[in-house]
Amino acid sequence: FEYAEQMSVGRSVGAPVIAAISAAGNVATMELGSRFANRVPQHLLDRVLPKPGTGPSDEVRERGHYTVETYTTTTTGARYVARMS
């Protein structure tokens, strides 16, 4: 089994910088979160985290986009891709 995940930041001149900042932010979030999340008082988390049932508006969701691709190769060598958008 093999797993990989990617996020496109476009093809602009600044794309490598955006990708590096995004990757560094993900690493920092995971490191800090795993070390300190259980030490933050619940009342502080309740003030900054989204409330249950809240989220982006219908308009924002309509403008959003994502594509998930799953690839597989069978034991006979046939290759398949499934795209969900």
Secondary structure, DSSP 8 states (H G I E B T S, - for coil): ----------SSTTHHHHHHHHHHHHHHHHHHHHHHGGGS-HHHHHHHS--TT----HHHHHH----EEEEEE-TTS-EEEEEE-
